[in-house]
Amino acid sequence: MIDEMIKFLNLSRFTFYDECKEGKWVVDHQKKSIIYNPKSQGISIHQSHLPDIDNFSDHYLYVDYHQTILKDSSGKSIMTVGTGLLEADRLPSYNIDDLLIRGVSFSELVQQRIMTNSFTFNTANRTKLLDLLGYIECRRPDKIQPMTKKKLNLPDSWKVADEKYDESENTEVEIEFKLSDDDKRGVDDLIARMMNDFKSDAKTDPTFTKILKESNWEDFIDNVHQFVEGFDINFTKPVEFSLNHSRRILHHIYNFNEYCICSQVLDEMRINPQTIRAIGNHFKDNRTNIVNALVTYYNDLLHTTSISTPEGVLMNINQDFIDRFDISTRADDNIFD
């Protein structure tokens, strides 16, 4: 661990040990061990007791298409995150039993690299997607987001998720820690020792010279103490980015048929309410299936990306798609007097 720390700090061993306090712990790099020897001169290592880590043995996970919730034995939610799938870019070299997802071969989906963050329907081969499309029947989404209903002006027959459900679609992770009294005492003791060590080091560190001269030391320590005690978990943008993509991968697989249909009628998967209405009015039969597919994609897109929808009507209907499912359109209707 010390070797890794030295590499991480980009220091030589001599420089690292010069910066350490003197103590009785001797580091043997050849044997990769640290030995306490009261008669030797080494480095100081402060031993602290950390609170026991909860192994969540009496907790359980509730998982559905929208949410993954960790609950304790009393049923109280501890962590809530949008359900998703981890990225995987590996094709097995051995034969495995295939899995059909709503009529589509999972092995075929993996071959298209659908489990990667780089996969997008607008860059995938349109002909290959059409070959994979099992059937054109598309169900209406179980629940849509309130924003989707508002933007599309959908009738009340479309079921809408409640506000709590709507918030869960964000990439934020809600975590609540519940510590026992012993845990709290252990944490308080650890913070107190950390503050004492920090106070001792800071007084001899030239970095803090200006702070010590211009600020009241006790006020400074109090501020640091309050910051440490009140510190909360805050996920960075890269973590939010990963959570967002895990949701998108799940959408790609679960709604593959719907997204496939969209790839056959949209221009580079760009969509907005005007385009949905225009495409719906273009088809004579299978209109409901195609509109359900478009609404599903629009609903997912609206809540897994921060981009704004484009303006204008954007259509690019694949004639091979029309021919394969023998779909009639209004393209041949006489519009001339």
C-alpha positions in Angstrom: 0.0 0.0 0.0 2.9 2.4 0.8 4.5 1.6 -2.5 1.2 2.4 -4.3 1.0 5.7 -2.3 4.5 6.7 -3.3 3.7 6.0 -7.0 0.4 7.9 -6.7 2.2 11.0 -5.1 5.0 10.7 -7.8 7.7 10.9 -5.1 10.9 8.9 -4.4 11.0 6.7 -1.3 13.5 9.0 0.3 11.4 12.1 -0.2 8.3 10.3 1.0 10.0 9.1 4.3 11.5 12.5 4.8 8.0 14.0 4.9 6.8 11.4 7.4 6.9 11.8 11.1 9.5 9.8 13.0 8.2 6.7 14.7 8.9 3.0 15.4 7.4 1.4 12.3 10.0 0.0 9.9 9.0 -0.7 6.3 10.7 -3.7 4.6 10.1 -3.3 0.9 11.7 -6.6 -0.1 9.4 -8.6 2.2 6.5 -6.1 1.6 5.8 -5.8 5.3 5.7 -3.2 8.0 7.2 -4.1 11.4 6.9 -2.4 14.8 10.3 -2.2 16.4 10.6 0.1 19.5 14.4 0.1 19.2 14.5 1.2 15.6 14.0 4.6 14.0 11.2 4.5 11.4 8.0 6.3 10.5 5.0 7.1 12.7 1.7 5.2 11.8 -1.4 6.3 13.7 -3.8 3.4 14.4 -7.5 4.2 14.4 -10.6 2.2 15.0 -13.2 2.5 12.2 -16.8 1.7 12.7 -17.9 -1.7 11.6 -19.2 -1.8 8.0 -22.8 -2.9 7.6 -22.9 -6.0 5.4 -26.6 -5.4 4.6 -27.4 -9.0 5.5 -30.9 -8.0 6.8 -31.5 -5.7 3.8 -33.1 -6.4 0.5 -33.3 -5.0 -3.0 -36.5 -4.0 -4.8 -35.8 -3.9 -8.6 -38.1 -3.0 -11.5 -37.6 -1.4 -14.9 -37.6 2.1 -13.4 -36.0 1.9 -9.9 -33.5 -0.1 -7.8 -34.2 0.5 -4.1 -32.2 -0.8 -1.2 -34.4 -1.2 1.9 -33.6 -2.2 5.5 -35.5 -4.9 7.5 -38.2 -2.4 8.5 -38.9 -1.5 4.9 -37.2 2.0 5.0 -35.5 3.0 1.8 -31.8 3.5 2.2 -30.7 4.0 -1.4 -32.6 4.7 -4.6 -31.2 4.7 -8.1 -32.6 4.4 -11.6 -32.3 0.8 -12.8 -29.8 0.2 -15.6 -27.3 -2.2 -17.1 -23.5 -2.1 -16.9 -21.5 -1.6 -20.0 -20.0 -4.8 -21.5 -18.0 -5.1 -24.7 -17.1 -8.7 -24.7 -18.3 -11.4 -27.1 -18.1 -14.9 -25.5 -15.9 -17.4 -27.5 -18.1 -20.3 -26.5 -21.6 -21.3 -27.4 -24.3 -20.4 -24.9 -28.0 -20.9 -24.8 -29.6 -17.9 -26.5 -32.2 -15.7 -24.8 -35.1 -14.2 -26.7 -36.2 -10.7 -25.5 -39.6 -9.9 -27.0 -38.8 -12.1 -30.0 -35.3 -10.7 -30.6 -32.2 -12.8 -30.1 -30.0 -11.5 -27.3 -26.9 -12.9 -28.9 -27.7 -10.9 -32.0 -28.0 -7.8 -30.0 -24.7 -8.4 -28.3 -23.1 -8.9 -31.7 -24.3 -5.3 -32.5 -22.5 -4.0 -29.4 -25.7 -2.9 -27.9 -24.3 -3.3 -24.4 -21.7 -0.6 -25.0 -22.0 3.1 -24.3 -20.9 3.9 -27.9 -23.9 2.1 -29.5 -26.5 4.4 -30.9 -29.5 3.6 -33.2 -28.8 6.6 -35.4 -25.3 5.3 -36.3 -26.2 1.6 -36.4 -26.7 -0.1 -39.8 -30.4 0.5 -40.7 -30.7 -2.6 -42.8 -29.2 -4.8 -40.0 -31.7 -3.3 -37.5 -34.5 -4.1 -39.8 -33.3 -7.7 -40.1 -33.4 -8.0 -36.3 -36.8 -6.5 -35.9 -39.0 -9.4 -34.9 -42.5 -7.9 -35.3 -44.1 -4.5 -35.6 -46.6 -4.8 -32.8 -45.7 -2.3 -30.0 -47.5 -1.9 -26.7 -48.2 1.4 -25.2 -45.8 2.4 -22.4 -47.1 1.3 -19.0 -46.5 4.8 -17.6 -45.3 7.9 -19.2 -43.7 11.0 -17.6 -45.9 14.0 -16.9 -43.6 16.1 -19.2 -44.2 13.7 -22.1 -48.0 13.9 -21.7 -47.8 17.7 -21.5 -45.6 18.1 -24.6 -47.6 15.6 -26.7 -51.0 16.7 -25.3 -52.0 13.1 -24.8 -55.5 12.1 -23.6 -56.2 10.9 -20.0 -56.2 7.3 -21.2 -52.4 7.3 -21.2 -51.3 6.4 -17.6 -48.9 8.9 -16.1 -46.3 8.3 -13.4 -46.7 10.1 -10.1 -44.3 12.9 -9.2 -42.2 10.7 -6.9 -41.7 8.2 -9.8 -40.9 11.1 -12.1 -38.0 12.3 -9.9 -36.6 8.8 -9.7 -35.9 8.9 -13.5 -33.1 11.5 -12.8 -29.5 10.3 -12.5 -29.3 11.5 -8.9 -28.7 8.8 -6.3 -30.4 9.2 -2.9 -28.5 7.6 0.0 -29.4 7.7 3.7 -27.0 6.3 6.3 -28.3 5.1 9.7 -25.6 4.8 12.3 -26.0 3.2 15.7 -25.0 5.1 18.8 -21.7 3.1 19.0 -21.1 3.9 15.3 -21.6 7.6 16.0 -19.2 7.5 19.0 -16.6 5.8 16.8 -17.0 8.3 14.0 -16.8 11.2 16.5 -13.7 9.7 18.0 -12.1 9.3 14.6 -12.9 12.9 13.6 -11.5 14.2 16.9 -8.2 12.3 16.3 -8.1 13.5 12.7 -8.5 17.1 13.8 -5.8 16.8 16.5 -3.4 15.4 13.9 -4.4 18.0 11.4 -3.9 20.8 14.0 -0.4 19.5 14.9 0.7 19.1 11.3 -0.7 22.4 10.1 1.1 24.4 12.7 4.5 23.2 11.3 3.5 23.2 7.7 4.5 26.4 5.8 1.4 26.1 3.7 -0.7 27.2 6.6 1.6 30.1 7.7 -0.5 32.8 6.0 -3.8 31.2 7.3 -2.4 31.2 10.9 -1.3 34.8 10.7 -4.5 36.2 9.2 -7.1 33.9 10.8 -8.1 32.9 14.3 -6.8 29.3 14.6 -9.6 28.1 16.8 -12.2 29.5 14.3 -10.4 27.8 11.5 -10.4 24.4 13.2 -14.0 24.8 14.1 -14.9 25.5 10.4 -12.9 22.5 9.2 -14.5 20.3 11.9 -18.0 21.4 10.9 -17.2 20.7 7.3 -16.0 17.1 8.0 -18.9 16.4 10.3 -21.4 17.7 7.9 -19.8 16.1 4.8 -22.3 14.4 2.5 -21.8 12.1 -0.4 -21.8 14.0 -3.7 -21.6 12.1 -6.9 -19.5 13.7 -9.6 -20.4 14.3 -13.2 -18.6 11.2 -14.5 -20.6 9.1 -12.1 -23.8 10.7 -13.2 -22.7 10.2 -16.8 -22.3 6.4 -16.1 -25.6 6.1 -14.4 -27.3 7.9 -17.3 -25.7 5.5 -19.8 -26.6 2.4 -17.8 -30.3 3.6 -18.0 -29.9 4.1 -21.8 -28.4 0.6 -22.3 -31.5 -0.9 -20.5 -33.8 1.2 -22.7 -32.0 0.0 -25.8 -32.5 -3.7 -25.0 -35.9 -3.6 -23.3 -37.4 -1.3 -26.0 -35.4 -2.7 -28.9 -38.4 -3.2 -31.2 -39.7 0.3 -30.6 -36.3 1.9 -31.2 -35.9 -0.2 -34.3 -39.1 1.0 -35.7 -38.1 4.6 -34.9 -34.8 4.1 -36.8 -36.8 3.2 -39.9 -39.0 6.3 -39.9 -36.9 9.1 -38.2 -34.0 11.1 -39.6 -31.0 10.1 -37.5 -33.3 9.3 -34.5 -34.2 13.0 -34.1 -37.7 13.5 -32.7 -40.1 16.1 -31.5 -43.9 16.3 -31.0 -44.5 17.7 -34.6 -42.6 14.8 -36.1 -44.6 12.2 -34.1 -47.9 13.7 -35.3 -46.6 13.9 -38.9 -45.4 10.3 -39.0 -48.6 9.1 -37.3 -50.7 10.9 -40.0 -48.6 9.4 -42.8 -49.6 5.8 -42.1 -53.0 4.3 -42.8 -52.5 0.9 -41.0 -50.2 0.0 -38.1 -50.5 3.6 -37.1 -51.1 2.8 -33.5 -48.0 0.5 -33.3 -45.7 3.1 -34.9 -47.0 5.9 -32.7 -46.6 3.8 -29.6 -43.0 3.2 -30.7 -42.3 6.9 -31.2 -43.9 7.9 -27.9 -41.8 5.2 -26.1 -38.6 6.5 -27.6 -39.5 10.2 -27.0 -40.5 9.4 -23.3 -37.2 7.6 -22.7 -35.1 10.3 -24.5 -36.8 13.1 -22.6 -35.6 11.7 -19.3 -32.2 10.3 -20.0 -30.6 13.2 -21.8 -30.3 16.9 -21.3 -30.4 17.9 -24.9 -33.3 19.9 -26.4 -35.5 18.4 -29.1 -34.9 19.7 -32.6 -37.3 22.0 -34.4 -39.3 21.2 -37.6 -40.6 17.9 -39.0 -37.9 15.3 -39.4 -38.8 12.2 -41.4 -36.8 9.6 -43.2 -39.0 6.6 -43.9 -37.3 3.4 -45.1 -39.1 1.9 -48.0 -37.7 -1.6 -47.1 -39.5 -1.3 -43.8 -42.8 -0.4 -45.6 -42.4 -3.4 -48.0 -41.5 -5.9 -45.4 -44.5 -5.4 -43.2 -46.8 -4.4 -46.1 -47.7 -1.1 -44.5 -50.0 1.2 -46.4 -49.3 5.0 -46.3 -50.8 8.2 -47.6 -47.8 8.7 -49.9 -50.0 7.5 -52.9 -53.0 9.6 -52.0 -54.0 12.0 -54.7 -53.3 15.5 -53.4 -54.0 17.3 -56.7 -57.3 18.7 -57.7 
